[in-house]
Amino acid sequence: MAVTISIGSGKGGTGKTMLLCNLALLLAKKGKKVCLVDLDIGGADAHLLFGLFEPKYSLTDFLTRRVESIADALHTFYSFNGLQLLPGTGSTLQTANMTYQEKQRLLKSISTLDADVVLIDVGAGTSYNSLDFFMCTDVQICVAMPEPTSIMDFYTFLQLATIRKVLDSFLSHSEVSLLLKKQNFSSLTDVFELAENTQEGAREKAQQALYGFNPLLVINRNISNGKVNKTKLKELVAKYLGIDIPLLGEIPEDQAVSEALRAYIPVCELSPDAPSSIALQNIADKIEKVIELFQNYSSQPDPIEKA
């Protein structure tokens, strides 16, 4: 079974797709069978970073059943180590307003992809689609830039993602769920308190929903005079969201990235010795270890079945 990794951000322009495409290619170069799924509704452009301008099929073709199997909509880049891509789609009514059933069919189909790792490009912002796609994977990566507005957007994105995950831990028509969905919250503490006041034991259930949720952070376009106070950021997230955010890596400001974007080639392929490419390689090395941990864990026999 594939290890799934989503990449999201609180705002557009953080370099989320650039990170995703380079990470996908670097993992493919390491011998992994990689599939990249572009679920950036309304802003899908991952295919462009590989020089694919007019995909034969896209996400829309799967949603409208022009192709029945999601595998039929994949494009294989034989010149990029066999990397596969499900191209995204523009902001159409079909994709922007997916029904619950359509979303579940999509997520179920993604789980059947024949791959070692599936990388999912999640749309920037805090729409339900973005939050749901971000939270449905084994591993989550957040991308932010070292500036106050980007960090604030990142925090808001993470805050709403955690609240969304907590809400999903309750039955959609339960008393707790119906009440929580009508409220605005400034922190998870407020969510926990209202849940417990509504139903005894709801606080523990809500807290358990976040067990193991430790999204990884990547700082992109890092510059010497714009470093994020990572200690303060981690303290803020731990205090108000109750989760840890390990730093996965920092990608420096690098002209080579812009040159690669204009050439429609991932920077790690065009300029492998560039500072950004070296940083991306370090990130890929860490992600490879995470993937191996998940694969080793999933290969362990179920203790109940073993007994």
C-alpha positions as YAML, in Angstrom:
chain: A
units: angstrom
residues:
- id: 1
  name: MET
  ca: [0.00, 0.00, 0.00]
- id: 2
  name: ALA
  ca: [1.29, 3.46, -0.90]
- id: 3
  name: VAL
  ca: [2.37, 5.99, 1.70]
- id: 4
  name: THR
  ca: [0.37, 9.17, 1.07]
- id: 5
  name: ILE
  ca: [1.83, 12.65, 1.59]
- id: 6
  name: SER
  ca: [-0.07, 15.92, 1.23]
- id: 7
  name: ILE
  ca: [1.48, 19.35, 0.82]
- id: 8
  name: GLY
  ca: [-0.55, 22.44, 1.73]
- id: 9
  name: SER
  ca: [-0.13, 26.09, 2.61]
- id: 10
  name: GLY
  ca: [-2.11, 28.92, 4.10]
- id: 11
  name: LYS
  ca: [-1.76, 31.12, 1.02]
- id: 12
  name: GLY
  ca: [-0.75, 30.91, -2.63]
- id: 13
  name: GLY
  ca: [2.73, 31.73, -3.88]
- id: 14
  name: THR
  ca: [4.68, 29.90, -1.17]
- id: 15
  name: GLY
  ca: [6.28, 27.46, -3.60]
- id: 16
  name: LYS
  ca: [4.11, 24.51, -2.57]
- id: 17
  name: THR
  ca: [3.87, 23.02, -6.06]
- id: 18
  name: MET
  ca: [7.57, 23.61, -6.74]
- id: 19
  name: LEU
  ca: [8.41, 21.62, -3.60]
- id: 20
  name: LEU
  ca: [5.94, 18.88, -4.52]
- id: 21
  name: CYS
  ca: [7.24, 18.37, -8.07]
- id: 22
  name: ASN
  ca: [10.90, 18.35, -7.08]
- id: 23
  name: LEU
  ca: [10.22, 16.01, -4.18]
- id: 24
  name: ALA
  ca: [8.31, 13.66, -6.48]
- id: 25
  name: LEU
  ca: [11.15, 13.59, -9.00]
- id: 26
  name: LEU
  ca: [13.86, 13.11, -6.37]
- id: 27
  name: LEU
  ca: [11.98, 10.18, -4.82]
- id: 28
  name: ALA
  ca: [11.52, 8.66, -8.28]
- id: 29
  name: LYS
  ca: [15.27, 8.98, -8.83]
- id: 30
  name: LYS
  ca: [15.77, 7.02, -5.60]
- id: 31
  name: GLY
  ca: [13.89, 4.11, -7.15]
- id: 32
  name: LYS
  ca: [10.49, 4.77, -5.60]
- id: 33
  name: LYS
  ca: [7.37, 4.26, -7.66]
- id: 34
  name: VAL
  ca: [5.87, 7.74, -7.35]
- id: 35
  name: CYS
  ca: [2.49, 9.13, -8.29]
- id: 36
  name: LEU
  ca: [1.75, 12.85, -8.04]
- id: 37
  name: VAL
  ca: [-1.93, 13.84, -7.68]
- id: 38
  name: ASP
  ca: [-2.82, 17.47, -8.32]
- id: 39
  name: LEU
  ca: [-5.85, 18.34, -6.19]
- id: 40
  name: ASP
  ca: [-5.18, 22.09, -6.23]
- id: 41
  name: ILE
  ca: [-8.72, 22.93, -7.31]
- id: 42
  name: GLY
  ca: [-8.73, 26.10, -9.41]
- id: 43
  name: GLY
  ca: [-4.94, 26.44, -9.44]
- id: 44
  name: ALA
  ca: [-3.73, 23.14, -10.82]
- id: 45
  name: ASP
  ca: [-0.40, 23.61, -12.59]
- id: 46
  name: ALA
  ca: [1.89, 20.78, -11.51]
- id: 47
  name: HIS
  ca: [1.87, 19.42, -15.07]
- id: 48
  name: LEU
  ca: [3.42, 22.65, -16.32]
- id: 49
  name: LEU
  ca: [6.51, 22.14, -14.17]
- id: 50
  name: PHE
  ca: [7.21, 19.02, -16.22]
- id: 51
  name: GLY
  ca: [6.58, 20.68, -19.58]
- id: 52
  name: LEU
  ca: [3.17, 19.06, -20.07]
- id: 53
  name: PHE
  ca: [0.90, 21.79, -21.44]
- id: 54
  name: GLU
  ca: [-2.17, 19.89, -22.65]
- id: 55
  name: PRO
  ca: [-2.78, 16.69, -20.66]
- id: 56
  name: LYS
  ca: [-4.92, 14.14, -22.47]
- id: 57
  name: TYR
  ca: [-6.86, 13.44, -19.28]
- id: 58
  name: SER
  ca: [-7.30, 15.27, -16.01]
- id: 59
  name: LEU
  ca: [-9.07, 15.04, -12.67]
- id: 60
  name: THR
  ca: [-12.26, 16.31, -14.30]
- id: 61
  name: ASP
  ca: [-12.33, 13.30, -16.65]
- id: 62
  name: PHE
  ca: [-12.32, 10.99, -13.65]
- id: 63
  name: LEU
  ca: [-14.98, 12.96, -11.78]
- id: 64
  name: THR
  ca: [-17.27, 13.08, -14.82]
- id: 65
  name: ARG
  ca: [-16.59, 9.37, -15.52]
- id: 66
  name: ARG
  ca: [-15.12, 10.04, -18.93]
- id: 67
  name: VAL
  ca: [-12.58, 7.55, -17.62]
- id: 68
  name: GLU
  ca: [-13.82, 5.03, -15.11]
- id: 69
  name: SER
  ca: [-10.52, 4.20, -13.43]
- id: 70
  name: ILE
  ca: [-8.25, 6.83, -11.92]
- id: 71
  name: ALA
  ca: [-5.31, 4.90, -13.35]
- id: 72
  name: ASP
  ca: [-6.64, 5.65, -16.85]
- id: 73
  name: ALA
  ca: [-6.22, 9.38, -16.23]
- id: 74
  name: LEU
  ca: [-2.55, 9.14, -15.22]
- id: 75
  name: HIS
  ca: [0.26, 10.54, -17.36]
- id: 76
  name: THR
  ca: [3.63, 8.79, -17.18]
- id: 77
  name: PHE
  ca: [6.82, 10.86, -17.58]
- id: 78
  name: TYR
  ca: [9.23, 8.28, -18.94]
- id: 79
  name: SER
  ca: [11.96, 10.94, -19.18]
- id: 80
  name: PHE
  ca: [11.52, 11.63, -15.45]
- id: 81
  name: ASN
  ca: [12.18, 8.15, -14.05]
- id: 82
  name: GLY
  ca: [8.65, 6.88, -14.73]
- id: 83
  name: LEU
  ca: [7.01, 9.47, -12.47]
- id: 84
  name: GLN
  ca: [3.22, 9.40, -12.84]
- id: 85
  name: LEU
  ca: [0.89, 12.40, -12.59]
- id: 86
  name: LEU
  ca: [-2.85, 12.86, -12.29]
- id: 87
  name: PRO
  ca: [-3.18, 16.37, -13.77]
- id: 88
  name: GLY
  ca: [-5.49, 18.71, -11.95]
- id: 89
  name: THR
  ca: [-8.21, 20.83, -13.40]
- id: 90
  name: GLY
  ca: [-9.40, 24.39, -13.51]
- id: 91
  name: SER
  ca: [-12.07, 25.81, -11.22]
- id: 92
  name: THR
  ca: [-15.14, 24.17, -12.76]
- id: 93
  name: LEU
  ca: [-18.47, 23.67, -11.06]
- id: 94
  name: GLN
  ca: [-17.85, 19.92, -11.15]
- id: 95
  name: THR
  ca: [-14.63, 20.13, -9.16]
- id: 96
  name: ALA
  ca: [-15.25, 23.19, -6.99]
- id: 97
  name: ASN
  ca: [-18.51, 21.72, -5.71]
- id: 98
  name: MET
  ca: [-17.71, 18.06, -5.28]
- id: 99
  name: THR
  ca: [-20.38, 16.17, -3.41]
- id: 100
  name: TYR
  ca: [-19.44, 14.08, -0.40]
- id: 101
  name: GLN
  ca: [-19.91, 10.94, -2.51]
- id: 102
  name: GLU
  ca: [-17.63, 12.27, -5.27]
- id: 103
  name: LYS
  ca: [-14.96, 13.20, -2.77]
- id: 104
  name: GLN
  ca: [-15.10, 9.77, -1.13]
- id: 105
  name: ARG
  ca: [-14.91, 8.05, -4.53]
- id: 106
  name: LEU
  ca: [-11.87, 10.15, -5.39]
- id: 107
  name: LEU
  ca: [-10.07, 9.45, -2.11]
- id: 108
  name: LYS
  ca: [-10.90, 5.73, -2.30]
- id: 109
  name: SER
  ca: [-9.51, 5.59, -5.85]
- id: 110
  name: ILE
  ca: [-6.32, 7.38, -4.83]
- id: 111
  name: SER
  ca: [-5.78, 4.72, -2.16]
- id: 112
  name: THR
  ca: [-5.77, 2.03, -4.89]
- id: 113
  name: LEU
  ca: [-2.98, 3.60, -6.97]
- id: 114
  name: ASP
  ca: [-0.10, 1.25, -7.69]
- id: 115
  name: ALA
  ca: [2.74, 3.24, -6.13]
- id: 116
  name: ASP
  ca: [5.21, 3.32, -3.25]
- id: 117
  name: VAL
  ca: [4.34, 6.93, -2.48]
- id: 118
  name: VAL
  ca: [1.49, 9.21, -3.55]
- id: 119
  name: LEU
  ca: [2.15, 12.95, -3.28]
- id: 120
  name: ILE
  ca: [-0.94, 15.15, -3.18]
- id: 121
  name: ASP
  ca: [-0.87, 18.84, -4.07]
- id: 122
  name: VAL
  ca: [-3.54, 20.51, -1.94]
- id: 123
  name: GLY
  ca: [-5.00, 23.87, -2.87]
- id: 124
  name: ALA
  ca: [-3.80, 26.83, -0.83]
- id: 125
  name: GLY
  ca: [-6.22, 28.33, 1.66]
- id: 126
  name: THR
  ca: [-8.82, 26.95, 4.03]
- id: 127
  name: SER
  ca: [-11.68, 25.66, 1.91]
- id: 128
  name: TYR
  ca: [-13.26, 22.38, 3.01]
- id: 129
  name: ASN
  ca: [-11.72, 20.64, -0.02]
- id: 130
  name: SER
  ca: [-8.23, 21.87, 0.84]
- id: 131
  name: LEU
  ca: [-8.51, 20.92, 4.51]
- id: 132
  name: ASP
  ca: [-10.03, 17.51, 3.80]
- id: 133
  name: PHE
  ca: [-7.45, 16.59, 1.17]
- id: 134
  name: PHE
  ca: [-4.65, 17.78, 3.45]
- id: 135
  name: MET
  ca: [-5.83, 15.76, 6.44]
- id: 136
  name: CYS
  ca: [-6.62, 12.50, 4.63]
- id: 137
  name: THR
  ca: [-2.99, 11.42, 4.18]
- id: 138
  name: ASP
  ca: [-0.40, 9.55, 6.23]
- id: 139
  name: VAL
  ca: [2.03, 12.50, 6.26]
- id: 140
  name: GLN
  ca: [1.31, 16.23, 6.01]
- id: 141
  name: ILE
  ca: [3.75, 18.95, 4.95]
- id: 142
  name: CYS
  ca: [3.09, 22.68, 5.36]
- id: 143
  name: VAL
  ca: [4.95, 25.29, 3.32]
- id: 144
  name: ALA
  ca: [5.46, 28.88, 4.47]
- id: 145
  name: MET
  ca: [7.76, 31.77, 3.69]
- id: 146
  name: PRO
  ca: [9.78, 33.70, 6.31]
- id: 147
  name: GLU
  ca: [7.52, 36.73, 6.49]
- id: 148
  name: PRO
  ca: [4.83, 37.67, 9.03]
- id: 149
  name: THR
  ca: [1.81, 37.42, 6.70]
- id: 150
  name: SER
  ca: [2.83, 33.99, 5.41]
- id: 151
  name: ILE
  ca: [3.44, 32.67, 8.92]
- id: 152
  name: MET
  ca: [0.06, 34.00, 10.08]
- id: 153
  name: ASP
  ca: [-1.66, 32.36, 7.10]
- id: 154
  name: PHE
  ca: [0.21, 29.15, 7.89]
- id: 155
  name: TYR
  ca: [-0.97, 29.25, 11.51]
- id: 156
  name: THR
  ca: [-4.59, 29.90, 10.45]
- id: 157
  name: PHE
  ca: [-4.42, 27.01, 7.97]
- id: 158
  name: LEU
  ca: [-3.06, 24.68, 10.62]
- id: 159
  name: GLN
  ca: [-5.60, 25.87, 13.19]
- id: 160
  name: LEU
  ca: [-8.57, 25.21, 10.89]
- id: 161
  name: ALA
  ca: [-7.10, 21.89, 9.77]
- id: 162
  name: THR
  ca: [-6.87, 20.67, 13.36]
- id: 163
  name: ILE
  ca: [-10.38, 21.87, 14.15]
- id: 164
  name: ARG
  ca: [-11.68, 20.16, 11.00]
- id: 165
  name: LYS
  ca: [-9.99, 16.91, 12.05]
- id: 166
  name: VAL
  ca: [-11.51, 17.13, 15.52]
- id: 167
  name: LEU
  ca: [-14.99, 17.77, 14.10]
- id: 168
  name: ASP
  ca: [-14.66, 14.77, 11.80]
- id: 169
  name: SER
  ca: [-14.02, 12.55, 14.82]
- id: 170
  name: PHE
  ca: [-17.71, 12.92, 15.75]
- id: 171
  name: LEU
  ca: [-20.63, 11.53, 13.79]
- id: 172
  name: SER
  ca: [-21.83, 14.23, 11.38]
- id: 173
  name: HIS
  ca: [-25.31, 14.36, 12.90]
- id: 174
  name: SER
  ca: [-24.37, 13.90, 16.53]
- id: 175
  name: GLU
  ca: [-25.27, 16.54, 19.10]
- id: 176
  name: VAL
  ca: [-21.62, 17.49, 19.57]
- id: 177
  name: SER
  ca: [-20.90, 17.77, 15.85]
- id: 178
  name: LEU
  ca: [-23.98, 19.86, 15.09]
- id: 179
  name: LEU
  ca: [-23.14, 22.27, 17.91]
- id: 180
  name: LEU
  ca: [-19.44, 22.60, 17.10]
- id: 181
  name: LYS
  ca: [-20.07, 23.32, 13.43]
- id: 182
  name: LYS
  ca: [-22.11, 26.39, 14.34]
- id: 183
  name: GLN
  ca: [-19.34, 27.98, 16.39]
- id: 184
  name: ASN
  ca: [-16.22, 30.02, 15.68]
- id: 185
  name: PHE
  ca: [-13.17, 29.09, 17.72]
- id: 186
  name: SER
  ca: [-9.93, 30.91, 18.47]
- id: 187
  name: SER
  ca: [-8.17, 27.82, 19.82]
- id: 188
  name: LEU
  ca: [-8.61, 24.08, 20.22]
- id: 189
  name: THR
  ca: [-9.05, 24.59, 23.95]
- id: 190
  name: ASP
  ca: [-12.39, 26.25, 23.19]
- id: 191
  name: VAL
  ca: [-13.37, 23.27, 21.03]
- id: 192
  name: PHE
  ca: [-12.45, 20.78, 23.74]
- id: 193
  name: GLU
  ca: [-14.33, 22.69, 26.45]
- id: 194
  name: LEU
  ca: [-17.54, 23.08, 24.44]
- id: 195
  name: ALA
  ca: [-17.42, 19.44, 23.36]
- id: 196
  name: GLU
  ca: [-17.03, 18.25, 26.97]
- id: 197
  name: ASN
  ca: [-19.81, 20.56, 28.19]
- id: 198
  name: THR
  ca: [-22.09, 19.10, 25.53]
- id: 199
  name: GLN
  ca: [-21.23, 15.45, 26.09]
- id: 200
  name: GLU
  ca: [-19.17, 13.85, 28.82]
- id: 201
  name: GLY
  ca: [-16.05, 12.18, 27.40]
- id: 202
  name: ALA
  ca: [-16.08, 14.25, 24.21]
- id: 203
  name: ARG
  ca: [-12.90, 16.09, 25.18]
- id: 204
  name: GLU
  ca: [-10.89, 12.86, 25.29]
- id: 205
  name: LYS
  ca: [-12.31, 11.72, 21.96]
- id: 206
  name: ALA
  ca: [-11.45, 15.07, 20.38]
- id: 207
  name: GLN
  ca: [-7.90, 14.95, 21.74]
- id: 208
  name: GLN
  ca: [-7.43, 11.40, 20.46]
- id: 209
  name: ALA
  ca: [-8.33, 12.58, 16.96]
- id: 210
  name: LEU
  ca: [-5.11, 14.59, 16.91]
- id: 211
  name: TYR
  ca: [-2.93, 11.75, 18.17]
- id: 212
  name: GLY
  ca: [-0.06, 11.27, 15.74]
- id: 213
  name: PHE
  ca: [-0.85, 14.46, 13.81]
- id: 214
  name: ASN
  ca: [2.52, 16.21, 13.60]
- id: 215
  name: PRO
  ca: [2.68, 18.11, 10.30]
- id: 216
  name: LEU
  ca: [6.14, 18.84, 8.95]
- id: 217
  name: LEU
  ca: [7.16, 22.41, 8.17]
- id: 218
  name: VAL
  ca: [9.18, 23.65, 5.19]
- id: 219
  name: ILE
  ca: [10.33, 27.27, 5.05]
- id: 220
  name: ASN
  ca: [10.74, 28.33, 1.42]
- id: 221
  name: ARG
  ca: [12.66, 31.30, -0.03]
- id: 222
  name: ASN
  ca: [14.59, 31.66, 3.20]
- id: 223
  name: ILE
  ca: [16.89, 34.67, 3.37]
- id: 224
  name: SER
  ca: [19.55, 35.61, 5.92]
- id: 225
  name: ASN
  ca: [17.64, 38.60, 7.34]
- id: 226
  name: GLY
  ca: [14.23, 36.97, 7.26]
- id: 227
  name: LYS
  ca: [14.64, 33.90, 9.40]
- id: 228
  name: VAL
  ca: [11.57, 32.72, 11.21]
- id: 229
  name: ASN
  ca: [11.82, 32.39, 14.97]
- id: 230
  name: LYS
  ca: [11.11, 28.68, 14.79]
- id: 231
  name: THR
  ca: [11.22, 28.20, 18.56]
- id: 232
  name: LYS
  ca: [8.50, 30.80, 19.12]
- id: 233
  name: LEU
  ca: [6.45, 29.36, 16.28]
- id: 234
  name: LYS
  ca: [6.65, 25.85, 17.72]
- id: 235
  name: GLU
  ca: [5.69, 27.18, 21.17]
- id: 236
  name: LEU
  ca: [2.70, 29.03, 19.69]
- id: 237
  name: VAL
  ca: [1.41, 25.96, 17.86]
- id: 238
  name: ALA
  ca: [2.00, 23.70, 20.86]
- id: 239
  name: LYS
  ca: [0.19, 26.10, 23.22]
- id: 240
  name: TYR
  ca: [-2.89, 26.84, 21.12]
- id: 241
  name: LEU
  ca: [-3.18, 23.74, 18.92]
- id: 242
  name: GLY
  ca: [-1.56, 21.11, 21.12]
- id: 243
  name: ILE
  ca: [0.60, 19.64, 18.35]
- id: 244
  name: ASP
  ca: [4.26, 19.57, 17.41]
- id: 245
  name: ILE
  ca: [5.58, 20.82, 14.03]
- id: 246
  name: PRO
  ca: [9.01, 19.39, 13.26]
- id: 247
  name: LEU
  ca: [11.05, 21.44, 10.79]
- id: 248
  name: LEU
  ca: [11.58, 19.34, 7.67]
- id: 249
  name: GLY
  ca: [13.85, 21.81, 5.91]
- id: 250
  name: GLU
  ca: [14.59, 25.33, 4.69]
- id: 251
  name: ILE
  ca: [14.93, 26.21, 1.01]
- id: 252
  name: PRO
  ca: [17.02, 29.32, 0.36]
- id: 253
  name: GLU
  ca: [16.09, 32.15, -1.98]
- id: 254
  name: ASP
  ca: [17.62, 31.03, -5.27]
- id: 255
  name: GLN
  ca: [17.48, 32.45, -8.80]
- id: 256
  name: ALA
  ca: [17.84, 28.91, -10.14]
- id: 257
  name: VAL
  ca: [14.26, 28.18, -9.05]
- id: 258
  name: SER
  ca: [12.89, 31.00, -11.21]
- id: 259
  name: GLU
  ca: [15.02, 29.84, -14.14]
- id: 260
  name: ALA
  ca: [13.69, 26.30, -13.75]
- id: 261
  name: LEU
  ca: [10.09, 27.50, -13.63]
- id: 262
  name: ARG
  ca: [10.60, 29.43, -16.87]
- id: 263
  name: ALA
  ca: [12.18, 26.34, -18.44]
- id: 264
  name: TYR
  ca: [9.29, 24.11, -17.27]
- id: 265
  name: ILE
  ca: [11.74, 21.72, -15.58]
- id: 266
  name: PRO
  ca: [12.14, 20.94, -11.85]
- id: 267
  name: VAL
  ca: [15.12, 22.85, -10.46]
- id: 268
  name: CYS
  ca: [16.73, 19.67, -9.13]
- id: 269
  name: GLU
  ca: [16.88, 18.42, -12.73]
- id: 270
  name: LEU
  ca: [17.96, 21.68, -14.38]
- id: 271
  name: SER
  ca: [20.47, 22.80, -11.75]
- id: 272
  name: PRO
  ca: [21.24, 19.89, -9.38]
- id: 273
  name: ASP
  ca: [24.10, 21.77, -7.70]
- id: 274
  name: ALA
  ca: [22.10, 24.94, -6.97]
- id: 275
  name: PRO
  ca: [21.57, 25.79, -3.26]
- id: 276
  name: SER
  ca: [17.81, 25.19, -3.58]
- id: 277
  name: SER
  ca: [18.40, 21.78, -5.20]
- id: 278
  name: ILE
  ca: [20.74, 20.73, -2.40]
- id: 279
  name: ALA
  ca: [18.13, 21.79, 0.18]
- id: 280
  name: LEU
  ca: [15.43, 19.87, -1.71]
- id: 281
  name: GLN
  ca: [17.65, 16.79, -1.81]
- id: 282
  name: ASN
  ca: [18.08, 16.97, 1.97]
- id: 283
  name: ILE
  ca: [14.29, 17.17, 2.35]
- id: 284
  name: ALA
  ca: [13.85, 14.19, 0.02]
- id: 285
  name: ASP
  ca: [16.36, 12.18, 2.07]
- id: 286
  name: LYS
  ca: [14.35, 12.83, 5.24]
- id: 287
  name: ILE
  ca: [11.05, 12.01, 3.55]
- id: 288
  name: GLU
  ca: [12.51, 8.76, 2.23]
- id: 289
  name: LYS
  ca: [13.23, 7.72, 5.83]
- id: 290
  name: VAL
  ca: [9.66, 8.62, 6.84]
- id: 291
  name: ILE
  ca: [8.31, 6.52, 3.96]
- id: 292
  name: GLU
  ca: [10.44, 3.56, 5.00]
- id: 293
  name: LEU
  ca: [9.16, 3.83, 8.58]
- id: 294
  name: PHE
  ca: [5.55, 3.73, 7.35]
- id: 295
  name: GLN
  ca: [6.28, 0.81, 5.02]
- id: 296
  name: ASN
  ca: [8.01, -1.16, 7.78]
- id: 297
  name: TYR
  ca: [5.14, -0.48, 10.18]
- id: 298
  name: SER
  ca: [2.47, -1.52, 7.67]
- id: 299
  name: SER
  ca: [4.36, -4.75, 6.90]
- id: 300
  name: GLN
  ca: [4.25, -5.83, 10.55]
- id: 301
  name: PRO
  ca: [1.69, -8.60, 11.24]
- id: 302
  name: ASP
  ca: [-1.43, -7.63, 13.13]
- id: 303
  name: PRO
  ca: [-0.88, -8.76, 16.76]
- id: 304
  name: ILE
  ca: [-4.49, -9.93, 17.01]
- id: 305
  name: GLU
  ca: [-4.24, -12.03, 13.83]
- id: 306
  name: LYS
  ca: [-0.86, -13.35, 14.96]
- id: 307
  name: ALA
  ca: [-2.36, -14.47, 18.25]
...
